[in-house]
Amino acid sequence: MAAAGAIRLIGLDPGLRATGWGIIVARGGGLTHIADGVVRTDPDATLAQRLVQIASGLEDVIDRFRPDEAAVEETFVNHNAVSTLKLGQARGVVLMVAARAGLPVSEYLPNLVKKAVVGAGHAGKNQVQAMVAALLPGLGAVAADAADALAVAICHAHLRQAHARLREGAR
């Protein structure tokens, strides 16, 4: 749990080979990096075993860092139907683990994440990584999947703050 006035968020970037995760604290307009990493699966394992590896890894992360909310990147459909289906299964496990932990789960399209973090919905991975580093001072080298997960968490933090301002303005 985060301190009063702050909220601890976990961003999740689902993948069958590598599921990125990132923990930040949002307090007012400020963001603080807590941790990040990647849950990697054994490519020689069966699909079912790999899904269990994702679930177990994320359960450990959630137990260790106790986020208040989760944000998950939505899946886009690519040209390979089999890959899309497998990614969808990994994403389902990610959603299930967060929901079973009692976390409110928000979902964001990749272009919205990029727009919220970089300002352009079609930004490249390098631009996203650079902005994540700029928005989270002191962030060292981070794996691409973890940077994507941190971007999802940052997007969620920005949108939460915007919605809060709208609610305040409606009063």
N, C-alpha and C positions, 0 to 999 in steps of 0.2 A: 504494500500500500504506500502511496505517496503521501507527503506531508500535507497539512491543511492548505487548501487553495491550489493544490497541485494534483495532477492526474498522471498516473503511470500508464503508458500505452505500449502495446506490442504490435509491431507491424510484421506481417507475414507475406512472403513471396513464395507461393507453392511451386514445387517441382518434384518430379519423381526421383531424379538423380540428386538434386540439392534443393532443400527448402531453406530459404533465408529467413532470418528473424532479427529483429532489432527492437531494443527497449529504449524509450525516451521518457523523460518527465516534461510535461507542459505545465508551466506556471505563468499565468498572465500571457504575455506575448513571448516569453522566453522558453527556449528548449534546451534540455540537458541530455546528453548521451549517457546512458547507463551501461549498456552492453549490446553486443551483437554476435552473430555467429551463423553457422550453416549446419543443418542436419543433413548428413550425407547418407545415402543408402548403398548397400552392396549391389553392384550391377550384376553379380552372378546369382543373387537371390531371386526367388519367385516374386511375382507382382504382389501377392498377398503378404509375403514376408517384408517386402520393401515398404508397404503401407504401414505395417506394424512398426517398422523402424522409424518412420516419420512420426507416427503417433507417440511412441515412447520418447523420442528425442524432444518433441514439443511439450509433452507432459512434464518432463524434467525441467525444461526452461521455465514453464509457467509456474511450477512449484517453487523454483529457486528465486524468481524475480517478482512474483505476485503482481502482475499487471492488473489495472482496473478495467481496461477495455482492450479489445482487439480490432485490428484493421487488416483486411485481407485483400490482396490484389485479385481482381476478377480474371478469368481465363479468356483469352481470345482464341478464336478458331483459326487454325492454320491449314495448310494444304494437305497435311498428312492426318487422315482421320484417326488412325491408330494412336498416334502421338497425342492428338487432342483428347481422345478418350482416356488415355493413361494420365495425362495432366489433370483432367477433370476428376479422376478418382483420387489423385493426390490432394487436390484442392478440397474435395469432400472430406477427407480425413482431417485436413487442417481446420476446416470449419467445425467439424464435429468435436475435435479436441478442445478448441476454444470455447465452444458452447457448453460442453460437458464440465468445463472448469467454472462455469457460471459467468463467463465474460459476455457483456454485450458485444456483438460482432457487427462491424460495418464493412461494406464491400465497395471497392473503388475500381473503375476501369483504368487500365494503364495510361491512357491519354489524360485522364483527369489527374492522376498522380503526377505525371510529368508537368502538366500545366500548373498545378498547385506548388510544385517545388522549383521548377525552372522558369515557368511563365510561358512555355510553349508545349502544346500537346504532342508534338512530334519530335521532341528533344531526343538526342542520342544518349546512350548509356554513359559516355564520358561526361556529358553535360550534367546528367543526373548525379553522378558520383561527385563531381566538382561542387555542385550546389549543396549536396548533403554535407560535405566537408565544411563548406562555408557556414551553413546553418547550425552545425554542431561543433563549436570550437573545441579544439583538443582532440578531435577524432583522428586517430592514426590511420594506418593502412587498413582497409577493410575489403573483404571479398565482394565481388560484384553482386552475388545473390543477397548478401547481408546489406549492402548499400541500397539495393532495390527495396528490401524490407524496411529499412530506416526511412526511405522516401515515402513508403505507404504510411508509416506512423506519422511522419511530418505532415503529409496531406491530411490525415485524420485530425491532427492537432489544429491545423489551420481552419479546417471546415467546422470543427467543434467551436472554435473561438468566433468564427463568423456567425454561426447559428446562435450563439449566446448573445452576441451584440444585437442580432435581429430581435431576439426575445425581449431583451432589455428595452429596445426602441418601441416595441409594441405595448409596453406597459404604460 
